[in-house]
């Protein structure tokens, strides 16, 4: 075909698409073929008119004016000149008055917001972009510390373990620790674990991989955000919250001294988590990274005894109370003064510090949370041989059925059912592996003893009643179901509270409530302008990651108090990513990687049970991440409705034909209406909730109508915006 013939064919196709209708795909194709024809030398007014009118219909008024100006003359058709005048009005003022003519019914005079984000690339603080992030990156939204989970999983996928570690270090401060003991709220929200999609990504284990597989395995320090401010902050408590607040305030340029009453820092990380779950060298390394930034930790100092809060207020510009929850919740029952009754945290503190070994033949652990699991596994190691037997009473309502009981020397008894337990995934399985039976729906009623020492405890069976304030179904005792469990050591994993007994008497009215809890003014402030709260001391006993997140927020509030303004701001960073996420459909076939563990017979009080992924396993597991922080979007101005993307889609509902989008009052795309017919189809739409970011649609699209953007939530200095 000659060049002239090609130009004529392109002109014919341009006119065909232009006349077929005003779907935005047709406008794109009309412009595409008109430009092709012009490039081959066919420069007719008609072709320019089609380009200009197509641009106008799409709302590109300034671009339309430029084309109109190149060819409109006094001899041009009236409708063409009218469009030119209308385009100029829009380009100059943003509004225009138009007459109700037949031709104007095909003109789109206002454009609907079809993009889920406010811009293609840049820094944003709009509610629209935060909404998209919250809805479409569920793992990060679920993480109290806001960890950039897709970001570090992508680095693990590339084998960049050091980079993955630094992302975690920035966001959650203790990656090596959390990679072993985090409560994993992210995994329960992971889209890979949604119905029909398989198991969640092993996000926690991947965090551990980033820490464990670094090439240097030496202290990693973040750059400070601000120069020395000249301000000094005292923090009471060197647990996860106190250390997290100290790290953040140091990065913000303040001098920080942390006061700790125990002989080593770490708080519950050091006192309450067994060594076989958290090796102390891992904890010590990550605490040292905070000290190397300039944080001073002074141990063996009891506030209220060695130094008062009032004295700290004289020497420091601000004081943070981050003393954790050290007041045990003991059960107020008959015979509660007998020997052999111990709170679980006291037990773990003593055994972790090798102060006292409470060996016992028959140990009953009461509770169903993190402390109960750690107490049971510790007591098993100190008191008896491992077996390979477990009995579970899993019914939601108690039934009079025989339950096989093991002869293990340690057992855990919980008042609710398994569904109401607050433990990390896999912990019940570890009890089973280590021969520790777990019994449900039983509540303690009274202690049984002889000669001042415990010999057992009476329980009653329960059934589940209505939900209580925790959102879990409450246990209701069944009359006449009492029974006695023999025990010579009872460990109470029944919760703990903040201890305020050490607060200065003259400050108690400002800092202590009537129920003896710290008196908070909001989340972090108190009634004293220079004193703030962080972590469990404010919220009550929570998970490690929640304490860290609360402390990070407290640090920002203290910084604002010290400097008189908010110096850091959370924003959405949007980056154009034309190559997509880098994922492929085959990655969906990668199975969940199993964490290697020590054989049961090799487990002791020191050796870490979970040994960590090999590098190959870590990379394989990272492949499973959907990279939800990538947004795939079809530009309706370019789409030609060829349906190639629909034919290529791996999920039934990841790409859909829609009749309209739903928007919130502030312009957020909050949903869509499925088209019921081809005539009803106004747009082909990528449904972010079902998209697995596999690039299949991107590869299939013949006209590059699909754009990809990477979305990250970051903290930036206000003066940098």
C-alpha positions as CSV (number, residue, x, y, z in Angstrom):
1,X,0.0,0.0,0.0
2,X,1.3,3.4,-1.0
3,X,1.8,6.2,1.6
4,X,-1.1,8.1,0.1
5,X,-3.3,5.1,0.4
6,X,-2.2,4.6,4.0
7,X,-3.0,8.2,4.7
8,X,-6.4,7.9,3.1
9,X,-7.2,4.7,5.1
10,X,-6.1,6.4,8.4
11,X,-8.4,9.4,7.5
12,X,-11.3,7.0,6.9
13,X,-10.7,5.2,10.2
14,X,-10.5,8.6,12.0
15,X,-13.8,9.7,10.6
16,X,-15.4,6.3,11.4
17,X,-14.5,6.5,15.1
18,X,-15.4,10.1,15.2
19,X,-18.9,9.6,13.8
20,X,-19.6,6.3,15.7
21,X,-20.4,8.0,19.0
22,X,-18.9,10.0,21.8
23,X,-17.5,7.2,23.9
24,X,-14.1,8.3,25.0
25,X,-12.4,5.3,23.4
26,X,-13.8,6.4,20.1
27,X,-12.5,10.0,20.6
28,X,-9.0,8.6,21.4
29,X,-9.1,6.4,18.2
30,X,-10.3,9.3,16.1
31,X,-7.5,11.5,17.3
32,X,-5.0,8.6,17.0
33,X,-5.8,7.9,13.3
34,X,-6.2,11.6,12.4
35,X,-2.7,12.2,13.6
36,X,-1.5,9.2,11.7
37,X,-3.0,10.6,8.5
38,X,-1.6,14.1,9.1
39,X,1.9,12.6,9.7
40,X,1.7,11.0,6.3
41,X,0.9,14.3,4.6
42,X,-2.9,14.4,4.5
43,X,-3.5,17.8,6.2
44,X,-7.1,18.5,5.7
45,X,-9.2,20.9,7.7
46,X,-11.6,18.0,8.5
47,X,-8.8,16.0,10.2
48,X,-7.8,18.9,12.3
49,X,-11.4,19.6,13.2
50,X,-11.9,16.0,14.4
51,X,-8.8,16.3,16.6
52,X,-9.9,19.6,18.0
53,X,-13.4,18.6,18.7
54,X,-12.3,15.3,20.2
55,X,-10.0,17.2,22.6
56,X,-12.9,19.6,23.4
57,X,-15.2,16.7,24.1
58,X,-12.7,15.2,26.5
59,X,-12.4,18.5,28.4
60,X,-9.0,19.4,27.1
61,X,-10.1,22.9,26.2
62,X,-6.7,24.7,26.0
63,X,-5.3,22.0,23.7
64,X,-8.5,22.2,21.7
65,X,-8.1,26.0,21.3
66,X,-4.6,25.5,19.9
67,X,-5.8,23.2,17.2
68,X,-8.8,25.3,16.4
69,X,-6.6,28.4,16.0
70,X,-4.5,26.6,13.4
71,X,-7.3,26.1,10.9
72,X,-10.6,27.9,11.7
73,X,-11.4,30.6,9.1
74,X,-14.5,32.7,8.2
75,X,-15.4,29.9,5.8
76,X,-15.5,27.2,8.5
77,X,-18.9,25.7,9.4
78,X,-20.9,27.6,12.0
79,X,-20.8,24.7,14.4
80,X,-17.0,24.5,14.1
81,X,-16.7,28.2,14.9
82,X,-19.1,27.9,17.7
83,X,-17.1,25.1,19.3
84,X,-14.0,27.3,18.9
85,X,-15.6,30.2,20.8
86,X,-16.9,27.8,23.5
87,X,-13.4,26.2,23.9
88,X,-11.8,29.6,24.3
89,X,-14.4,30.6,27.0
90,X,-13.6,27.4,28.9
91,X,-9.8,27.8,28.5
92,X,-9.9,31.3,29.7
93,X,-12.5,31.3,32.5
94,X,-13.3,27.7,33.3
95,X,-16.9,28.3,32.4
96,X,-18.9,28.9,29.3
97,X,-22.5,29.6,28.2
98,X,-23.6,27.3,25.4
99,X,-26.8,27.0,23.4
100,X,-28.9,23.9,23.3
101,X,-28.1,22.7,19.8
102,X,-28.1,19.2,18.5
103,X,-24.4,19.1,18.2
104,X,-23.9,20.2,21.8
105,X,-25.6,17.0,23.0
106,X,-22.6,15.1,22.0
107,X,-20.2,17.4,23.8
108,X,-18.9,16.5,27.3
109,X,-19.0,20.0,29.0
110,X,-17.8,18.6,32.4
111,X,-15.6,15.7,33.1
112,X,-16.4,13.1,35.8
113,X,-13.6,12.2,38.1
114,X,-12.7,8.7,36.9
115,X,-9.3,8.5,38.6
116,X,-9.1,7.1,42.1
117,X,-6.1,9.4,42.9
118,X,-5.8,13.1,42.8
119,X,-2.7,13.2,40.6
120,X,-0.5,11.0,38.5
121,X,2.7,11.8,40.4
122,X,3.7,13.9,43.3
123,X,3.2,14.5,47.1
124,X,-0.4,14.7,48.3
125,X,-2.2,15.3,51.5
126,X,-5.8,15.0,50.1
127,X,-8.4,12.8,51.8
128,X,-9.0,11.2,48.4
129,X,-5.5,9.7,48.3
130,X,-5.4,8.7,52.0
131,X,-8.8,7.0,51.4
132,X,-7.4,5.0,48.5
133,X,-4.4,3.9,50.5
134,X,-6.5,2.9,53.5
135,X,-8.9,0.9,51.3
136,X,-6.4,-0.7,49.0
137,X,-3.3,-1.5,51.2
138,X,-5.1,-3.3,54.0
139,X,-2.0,-4.8,55.5
140,X,-0.4,-1.4,56.0
141,X,-3.7,0.1,57.2
142,X,-3.9,-2.7,59.8
143,X,-0.4,-2.2,61.1
144,X,-0.6,0.2,64.1
145,X,2.8,1.6,63.2
146,X,1.9,2.0,59.5
147,X,4.7,-0.1,58.2
148,X,5.2,0.0,54.5
149,X,4.7,-3.7,54.1
150,X,4.5,-3.9,50.3
151,X,7.6,-1.8,50.1
152,X,9.8,-4.1,52.2
153,X,8.3,-7.3,50.7
154,X,9.3,-6.0,47.3
155,X,12.8,-5.4,48.5
156,X,12.9,-9.0,49.9
157,X,11.6,-10.2,46.5
158,X,14.6,-8.5,44.9
159,X,17.0,-10.0,47.4
160,X,17.6,-6.5,48.9
161,X,17.4,-7.6,52.5
162,X,19.3,-4.6,53.9
163,X,16.9,-2.2,52.1
164,X,14.0,-4.2,53.4
165,X,15.4,-4.0,57.0
166,X,15.8,-0.2,56.7
167,X,12.1,0.3,55.7
168,X,11.1,-1.7,58.8
169,X,13.6,0.0,61.0
170,X,12.2,3.4,60.0
171,X,8.6,2.4,60.5
172,X,8.5,-0.1,63.4
173,X,11.9,0.4,65.1
174,X,12.5,-3.3,66.1
175,X,12.3,-5.5,62.9
176,X,14.3,-8.4,64.2
177,X,12.2,-8.5,67.4
178,X,8.9,-8.0,65.7
179,X,9.8,-10.6,63.1
180,X,9.6,-13.1,65.9
181,X,6.9,-12.0,68.3
182,X,4.6,-9.5,66.5
183,X,0.9,-10.0,67.0
184,X,0.6,-9.8,63.1
185,X,-2.6,-7.7,62.7
186,X,-1.4,-7.2,59.1
187,X,-1.7,-10.9,58.2
188,X,-5.4,-11.1,59.2
189,X,-6.1,-8.3,56.7
190,X,-3.8,-9.5,53.9
191,X,-5.7,-9.8,50.7
192,X,-4.0,-13.1,49.8
193,X,-5.9,-14.6,52.8
194,X,-9.3,-13.4,51.6
195,X,-11.9,-16.0,50.7
196,X,-10.8,-18.1,47.8
197,X,-7.3,-16.6,47.5
198,X,-5.4,-18.9,49.9
199,X,-3.2,-18.2,52.9
200,X,-2.0,-14.7,53.9
201,X,1.5,-13.7,53.1
202,X,3.9,-14.6,56.0
203,X,4.5,-10.9,56.6
204,X,6.0,-11.3,60.0
205,X,8.4,-14.0,59.0
206,X,9.4,-11.9,56.0
207,X,10.3,-9.1,58.4
208,X,12.5,-11.5,60.3
209,X,14.1,-12.5,57.0
210,X,15.0,-8.9,56.3
211,X,16.8,-8.7,59.7
212,X,18.4,-12.1,59.6
213,X,19.6,-12.1,56.0
214,X,21.3,-8.7,56.0
215,X,24.8,-9.0,54.6
216,X,26.6,-7.1,57.4
217,X,24.4,-8.0,60.4
218,X,25.9,-4.9,62.2
219,X,24.0,-2.0,63.8
220,X,22.0,0.0,61.2
221,X,21.5,3.7,62.0
222,X,19.0,6.1,60.4
223,X,19.9,9.6,59.5
224,X,18.7,12.3,61.9
225,X,15.9,14.5,60.6
226,X,16.9,17.7,62.4
227,X,19.9,19.2,64.0
228,X,20.3,19.4,67.8
229,X,17.4,21.4,69.2
230,X,18.9,22.0,72.6
231,X,15.8,20.4,74.2
232,X,16.1,17.5,76.7
233,X,13.5,14.8,77.3
234,X,13.3,12.2,80.2
235,X,11.6,8.9,79.5
236,X,10.5,6.6,82.4
237,X,10.7,3.0,81.3
238,X,13.1,1.3,78.8
239,X,10.5,-1.0,77.4
240,X,9.3,-1.0,73.7
241,X,7.3,2.2,74.1
242,X,10.0,4.1,76.0
243,X,12.7,3.0,73.6
244,X,10.5,3.8,70.6
245,X,9.7,7.3,71.8
246,X,13.4,7.8,72.6
247,X,14.5,6.8,69.1
248,X,11.9,9.1,67.4
249,X,12.7,12.1,69.6
250,X,16.5,11.6,69.0
251,X,15.9,11.6,65.2
252,X,14.0,14.8,65.7
253,X,17.1,16.4,67.3
254,X,16.4,16.2,71.0
255,X,18.6,14.8,73.8
256,X,16.9,11.8,75.5
257,X,17.7,10.0,78.7
258,X,15.7,6.8,79.5
259,X,15.4,5.7,83.2
260,X,14.8,2.0,83.8
261,X,14.3,0.4,87.2
262,X,15.5,-3.1,86.1
263,X,19.2,-3.9,85.5
264,X,18.7,-4.3,81.7
265,X,16.6,-2.4,79.2
266,X,13.9,-4.0,77.0
267,X,10.9,-4.1,79.3
268,X,8.5,-6.9,78.4
269,X,10.7,-7.8,75.4
270,X,13.4,-8.8,77.9
271,X,11.4,-9.7,81.0
272,X,8.3,-11.3,79.5
273,X,9.3,-13.2,76.3
274,X,11.2,-16.4,76.7
275,X,14.6,-16.7,75.1
276,X,13.5,-19.6,73.0
277,X,11.2,-17.2,71.2
278,X,13.4,-14.1,71.2
279,X,17.1,-14.6,71.4
280,X,18.7,-11.9,73.5
281,X,21.4,-11.0,71.0
282,X,18.7,-9.9,68.5
283,X,17.1,-7.7,71.1
284,X,20.4,-6.3,72.3
285,X,21.5,-5.4,68.8
286,X,18.3,-3.4,68.1
287,X,18.5,-1.6,71.4
288,X,22.1,-0.8,70.7
289,X,21.0,0.9,67.5
290,X,19.0,3.3,69.5
291,X,21.8,4.0,71.9
292,X,24.3,4.6,69.1
293,X,22.0,7.4,67.9
294,X,22.8,9.2,71.2
295,X,20.0,7.9,73.6
296,X,21.3,7.4,77.1
297,X,19.7,4.5,79.0
298,X,20.2,4.6,82.8
299,X,19.3,1.3,84.5
300,X,18.7,0.4,88.1
301,X,17.0,3.7,88.8
302,X,13.6,3.6,90.4
303,X,11.5,6.8,89.9
304,X,9.9,7.8,93.2
305,X,12.7,6.2,95.1
306,X,16.0,7.2,93.6
307,X,14.7,10.3,91.9
308,X,11.3,12.0,91.7
309,X,9.3,13.2,88.7
310,X,9.5,16.7,90.1
311,X,13.3,16.5,89.9
312,X,13.1,15.3,86.3
313,X,10.8,18.3,85.5
314,X,13.5,20.6,86.8
315,X,16.2,19.0,84.6
316,X,14.3,18.2,81.4
317,X,12.0,20.1,79.0
318,X,9.5,17.2,78.9
319,X,8.9,13.9,80.6
320,X,7.3,10.8,79.1
321,X,5.8,8.1,81.4
322,X,6.3,4.8,79.6
323,X,6.4,2.4,82.5
324,X,4.3,-0.3,81.0
325,X,1.9,-2.5,83.0
326,X,3.6,-4.0,86.0
327,X,0.6,-4.2,88.4
328,X,-0.6,-7.8,88.2
329,X,-4.3,-8.7,88.1
330,X,-4.5,-11.4,90.8
331,X,-7.7,-13.4,91.2
332,X,-9.7,-12.5,94.3
333,X,-10.7,-16.0,95.3
334,X,-10.8,-18.2,98.4
335,X,-7.3,-19.2,99.7
336,X,-5.5,-16.7,97.5
337,X,-2.7,-16.3,100.0
338,X,-1.3,-19.8,99.6
339,X,2.1,-20.6,98.3
340,X,2.3,-21.8,94.7
341,X,0.1,-19.1,93.2
342,X,2.1,-16.7,91.0
343,X,1.3,-14.2,88.3
344,X,2.6,-15.1,84.9
345,X,4.6,-12.0,84.4
346,X,6.5,-12.4,87.7
347,X,7.2,-16.0,86.7
348,X,8.6,-15.1,83.3
349,X,10.6,-12.2,84.8
350,X,12.3,-14.6,87.3
351,X,12.9,-17.4,84.9
352,X,14.2,-15.1,82.1
353,X,16.6,-13.6,84.6
354,X,17.6,-17.0,86.0
355,X,16.7,-15.8,89.5
356,X,14.4,-18.7,90.5
357,X,13.5,-21.9,88.8
358,X,9.9,-22.7,89.9
359,X,10.0,-26.4,89.0
360,X,6.7,-28.2,89.6
361,X,5.2,-31.5,88.8
362,X,1.7,-30.2,88.0
363,X,1.4,-26.7,86.6
364,X,-1.9,-25.1,85.6
365,X,-1.8,-21.9,83.6
366,X,-4.9,-19.8,83.6
367,X,-5.5,-17.5,80.6
368,X,-5.6,-17.4,76.9
369,X,-3.3,-14.8,75.7
370,X,0.4,-14.2,74.9
371,X,1.5,-14.5,78.5
372,X,-0.4,-17.8,79.0
373,X,1.4,-19.3,76.0
374,X,4.8,-18.2,77.1
375,X,4.2,-19.4,80.7
376,X,3.1,-22.8,79.6
377,X,6.0,-23.4,77.2
378,X,8.5,-22.1,79.8
379,X,7.0,-24.3,82.6
380,X,7.1,-27.3,80.3
381,X,10.8,-26.8,79.7
382,X,11.5,-26.4,83.4
383,X,9.3,-29.1,84.8
384,X,8.9,-32.2,82.7
385,X,9.4,-34.3,79.6
386,X,7.9,-33.5,76.2
387,X,5.1,-35.6,75.0
388,X,3.3,-35.7,71.7
389,X,-0.3,-35.6,72.8
390,X,-2.9,-32.9,73.2
391,X,-6.6,-32.7,74.0
392,X,-8.7,-29.8,72.9
393,X,-12.2,-28.9,74.1
394,X,-13.3,-26.7,71.2
395,X,-17.0,-26.5,71.5
396,X,-18.5,-23.0,71.8
397,X,-21.0,-24.4,74.3
398,X,-20.0,-26.9,77.1
399,X,-21.3,-30.4,76.5
400,X,-21.3,-33.4,78.8
401,X,-18.9,-35.5,76.8
402,X,-15.8,-37.3,77.9
403,X,-12.6,-35.4,77.2
404,X,-9.4,-37.4,76.9
405,X,-6.8,-35.8,79.3
406,X,-3.1,-36.1,78.9
407,X,-0.7,-36.8,81.8
408,X,1.5,-33.8,80.8
409,X,2.7,-31.7,83.7
410,X,1.6,-28.4,82.3
411,X,-1.9,-27.5,81.0
412,X,-3.6,-24.3,80.0
413,X,-7.2,-23.5,80.9
414,X,-9.1,-20.7,79.4
415,X,-12.6,-19.4,80.2
416,X,-13.7,-18.7,76.6
417,X,-13.5,-20.8,73.4
418,X,-10.6,-20.9,71.0
419,X,-12.2,-18.4,68.8
420,X,-12.0,-15.7,71.5
421,X,-8.3,-16.2,72.2
422,X,-5.8,-13.4,71.5
423,X,-2.7,-15.2,70.4
424,X,-0.5,-15.1,67.3
425,X,-1.1,-17.6,64.5
426,X,0.6,-20.9,65.2
427,X,0.9,-20.6,69.0
428,X,-1.7,-23.3,69.7
429,X,0.1,-25.5,67.3
430,X,3.3,-25.0,69.3
431,X,1.5,-26.1,72.4
432,X,0.4,-29.2,70.7
433,X,3.9,-30.0,69.4
434,X,5.3,-29.6,72.9
435,X,2.7,-31.8,74.5
436,X,0.8,-29.1,76.4
437,X,-3.0,-29.6,76.6
438,X,-5.3,-26.6,76.2
439,X,-8.8,-26.7,77.7
440,X,-11.5,-24.2,77.0
441,X,-14.7,-22.9,78.6
442,X,-13.6,-23.2,82.2
443,X,-13.4,-20.5,84.8
444,X,-11.6,-20.7,88.2
445,X,-13.8,-20.5,91.3
446,X,-11.5,-21.1,94.3
447,X,-8.0,-22.3,95.2
448,X,-7.6,-25.7,97.0
449,X,-4.7,-26.3,99.3
450,X,-3.2,-28.0,102.3
451,X,-0.9,-26.6,105.0
452,X,-0.6,-23.3,103.3
453,X,0.4,-24.6,99.9
454,X,-1.7,-25.0,96.8
455,X,-2.8,-28.5,95.8
456,X,-5.3,-27.7,93.2
457,X,-7.9,-25.3,91.9
458,X,-11.7,-25.6,91.4
459,X,-13.2,-24.7,88.0
460,X,-16.7,-24.5,86.6
461,X,-17.5,-25.3,83.0
462,X,-18.8,-22.4,81.0
463,X,-21.0,-21.7,78.0
464,X,-20.7,-18.5,75.9
465,X,-23.1,-15.7,76.4
466,X,-23.5,-12.3,74.7
467,X,-20.5,-10.2,73.6
468,X,-18.9,-8.0,76.2
469,X,-17.1,-4.7,75.8
470,X,-14.1,-6.4,74.3
471,X,-16.3,-7.6,71.4
472,X,-15.9,-11.3,72.5
473,X,-18.6,-13.6,73.8
474,X,-18.6,-13.6,77.6
475,X,-18.3,-16.8,79.6
476,X,-21.3,-17.9,81.7
477,X,-20.7,-20.5,84.4
478,X,-22.9,-23.7,84.2
479,X,-24.4,-24.5,87.6
480,X,-23.3,-27.8,89.0
481,X,-20.4,-28.3,86.6
482,X,-17.6,-27.7,89.1
483,X,-14.4,-29.8,89.0
484,X,-11.0,-29.7,90.6
485,X,-7.6,-29.7,88.7
486,X,-4.6,-30.8,90.8
487,X,-1.7,-28.4,90.7
488,X,1.4,-27.5,92.8
489,X,2.0,-24.3,90.8
490,X,-0.7,-22.0,89.4
491,X,0.3,-19.3,87.0
492,X,-2.1,-16.5,86.4
493,X,-2.0,-15.0,82.9
494,X,-5.0,-12.9,83.7
495,X,-3.8,-9.5,82.7
496,X,-2.0,-6.6,84.3
497,X,-2.4,-2.8,84.7
498,X,-0.3,0.3,85.0
499,X,1.3,0.9,88.4
500,X,0.9,4.5,89.6
501,X,2.1,3.9,93.2
502,X,5.5,5.6,92.5
503,X,4.0,8.9,91.2
504,X,5.0,11.9,93.3
505,X,2.3,12.6,95.9
506,X,2.1,16.3,94.9
507,X,1.5,15.2,91.2
508,X,-1.1,12.5,91.8
509,X,-4.1,14.8,91.4
510,X,-2.8,15.8,87.9
511,X,-1.5,12.3,86.8
512,X,-3.6,9.6,88.6
513,X,-7.3,8.9,88.2
514,X,-9.7,7.6,90.9
515,X,-9.2,4.0,89.6
516,X,-5.4,4.4,90.1
517,X,-4.8,4.4,86.3
518,X,-2.8,7.2,84.7
519,X,-5.0,10.2,84.0
520,X,-4.8,10.9,80.3
521,X,-5.8,14.1,78.5
522,X,-6.4,12.7,75.0
523,X,-4.2,9.9,73.9
524,X,-0.8,11.2,75.2
525,X,-1.1,14.4,77.1
526,X,-1.8,14.8,80.8
527,X,-3.0,17.6,83.0
528,X,0.6,18.6,83.4
529,X,1.8,20.5,80.3
530,X,5.3,18.9,80.4
531,X,4.3,15.3,81.1
532,X,3.1,12.8,78.5
533,X,2.1,9.1,78.3
534,X,3.3,6.5,75.9
535,X,2.5,2.8,75.3
536,X,0.8,0.4,77.7
537,X,1.1,2.9,80.5
538,X,-1.6,4.9,78.7
539,X,-3.6,2.3,77.0
540,X,-3.3,-0.7,79.2
541,X,-1.7,-4.0,78.1
542,X,-1.6,-4.2,74.3
543,X,0.6,-5.9,71.8
544,X,4.2,-4.9,71.2
545,X,3.4,-3.2,67.8
546,X,0.6,-1.2,69.4
547,X,2.9,0.1,72.1
548,X,5.5,1.1,69.5
549,X,2.9,2.9,67.4
550,X,1.4,4.8,70.4
551,X,4.9,5.8,71.5
552,X,5.7,7.1,68.0
553,X,2.7,9.3,68.1
554,X,3.6,10.5,71.6
555,X,7.0,11.5,70.4
556,X,5.5,13.7,67.7
557,X,3.2,15.4,70.2
558,X,6.2,16.0,72.5
559,X,8.2,17.4,69.6
560,X,5.3,19.8,68.7
561,X,5.2,20.9,72.4
562,X,8.9,21.5,72.5
563,X,9.2,23.3,69.1
564,X,5.9,25.1,69.0
565,X,4.7,23.7,65.7
566,X,4.1,20.4,63.9
567,X,7.4,19.7,62.1
568,X,6.5,16.3,60.5
569,X,3.6,15.5,58.3
570,X,2.1,12.3,56.9
571,X,1.6,12.5,53.2
572,X,0.9,10.2,50.2
573,X,3.7,9.9,47.7
574,X,2.4,8.9,44.2
575,X,4.9,7.8,41.6
576,X,4.3,7.0,37.9
577,X,5.2,3.3,37.4
578,X,4.8,2.5,33.7
579,X,6.4,-0.9,34.1
580,X,3.9,-2.1,36.7
581,X,4.5,-3.9,39.9
582,X,6.9,-6.5,38.5
583,X,4.5,-9.4,39.5
584,X,3.4,-12.2,37.2
585,X,0.5,-14.6,37.3
586,X,2.8,-17.5,38.0
587,X,3.7,-16.0,41.4
588,X,0.2,-16.9,42.5
589,X,1.1,-20.6,42.4
590,X,3.9,-20.2,45.0
591,X,2.7,-21.9,48.2
592,X,3.0,-20.5,51.7
593,X,6.6,-21.1,52.9
594,X,6.7,-23.1,56.1
595,X,8.9,-21.7,58.9
596,X,11.7,-24.2,59.8
597,X,11.7,-25.3,63.4
598,X,13.8,-27.3,65.8
599,X,12.7,-30.9,66.3
600,X,10.7,-31.3,69.5
601,X,13.4,-33.3,71.2
602,X,16.0,-30.6,70.5
603,X,14.0,-27.8,72.2
604,X,15.3,-26.3,75.5
605,X,15.1,-23.1,77.4
606,X,17.6,-21.2,75.3
607,X,17.6,-22.5,71.7
608,X,15.3,-20.6,69.4
609,X,12.5,-22.8,68.2
610,X,11.9,-21.1,64.8
611,X,15.1,-21.0,62.9
612,X,14.2,-18.6,60.0
613,X,13.8,-18.8,56.3
614,X,16.7,-19.4,54.0
615,X,17.2,-16.7,51.4
616,X,15.5,-18.7,48.7
617,X,12.4,-19.3,50.9
618,X,12.3,-15.6,51.8
619,X,12.3,-14.6,48.1
620,X,9.6,-17.2,47.3
621,X,7.4,-16.0,50.1
622,X,7.7,-12.4,49.0
623,X,6.5,-13.4,45.5
624,X,3.1,-14.1,47.1
625,X,2.6,-10.4,48.0
626,X,0.0,-8.8,45.7
627,X,1.9,-5.4,45.9
628,X,-1.4,-3.7,46.7
629,X,0.3,-0.3,46.8
630,X,0.3,-0.3,43.0
631,X,-2.8,1.2,41.4
632,X,-3.8,-0.1,37.9
633,X,-6.2,2.1,36.1
634,X,-7.7,2.2,32.6
635,X,-7.9,5.7,31.1
636,X,-11.4,5.9,29.6
637,X,-10.1,8.6,27.2
638,X,-7.8,6.0,25.6
639,X,-9.7,2.8,26.0
640,X,-11.0,1.4,22.7
641,X,-13.2,-1.3,24.3
642,X,-11.5,-4.1,22.6
643,X,-11.9,-6.3,25.7
644,X,-8.4,-7.7,25.4
645,X,-7.8,-6.9,29.1
646,X,-11.0,-8.7,30.1
647,X,-9.8,-11.8,28.1
648,X,-6.5,-11.7,29.9
649,X,-7.7,-11.1,33.4
650,X,-6.8,-13.9,36.0
651,X,-9.7,-13.1,38.4
652,X,-13.4,-13.0,37.5
653,X,-14.0,-9.6,39.0
654,X,-10.7,-7.8,38.7
655,X,-11.7,-6.1,35.5
656,X,-15.3,-5.3,35.0
657,X,-17.7,-3.4,32.7
658,X,-19.4,-0.6,34.6
659,X,-22.2,1.9,34.0
660,X,-21.0,4.4,36.5
661,X,-18.7,5.2,39.4
662,X,-19.8,6.1,42.9
663,X,-18.1,9.1,44.6
664,X,-18.1,10.5,48.1
665,X,-19.0,14.1,48.9
666,X,-15.3,15.0,48.6
667,X,-14.7,13.2,45.3
668,X,-13.3,9.8,46.5
669,X,-14.1,6.9,44.2
670,X,-16.0,4.6,46.7
671,X,-17.6,2.0,44.3
672,X,-19.2,1.3,41.0
673,X,-22.3,0.0,39.3
674,X,-21.8,-3.0,37.1
675,X,-23.1,-2.6,33.6
676,X,-26.1,-4.9,32.7
677,X,-25.5,-4.8,29.0
678,X,-23.1,-3.7,26.3
679,X,-25.3,-0.6,25.7
680,X,-25.1,0.2,29.5
681,X,-21.3,0.0,29.5
682,X,-19.7,3.4,30.0
683,X,-16.3,2.3,31.1
684,X,-14.0,-0.8,31.6
685,X,-12.8,-0.6,35.1
686,X,-10.0,-2.3,37.1
687,X,-11.5,-3.3,40.5
688,X,-8.7,-2.7,42.9
689,X,-10.2,-5.0,45.5
690,X,-9.7,-8.0,43.2
691,X,-6.7,-6.9,41.2
692,X,-3.6,-9.0,41.9
693,X,-1.2,-6.6,40.1
694,X,0.0,-9.4,37.8
695,X,0.5,-7.1,34.7
696,X,-1.6,-9.3,32.5
697,X,-3.9,-6.4,31.5
698,X,-0.9,-4.1,31.0
699,X,0.7,-6.5,28.6
700,X,-2.6,-7.1,26.7
701,X,-3.7,-3.5,26.1
702,X,-3.0,-2.6,22.5
703,X,-3.2,1.2,23.0
704,X,-1.4,1.8,26.3
705,X,-4.6,2.8,28.0
706,X,-3.6,1.3,31.3
707,X,-1.5,3.4,33.7
708,X,0.2,2.2,36.9
709,X,1.1,4.3,39.9
710,X,2.9,3.4,43.1
711,X,1.4,4.7,46.2
712,X,3.3,5.1,49.5
713,X,2.5,6.8,52.8
714,X,5.5,8.6,54.1
715,X,6.4,11.1,56.8
716,X,8.1,14.3,55.6
717,X,9.4,17.5,57.1
718,X,6.8,20.2,56.9
719,X,9.4,22.7,55.7
720,X,10.3,20.4,52.8
721,X,6.7,20.6,51.3
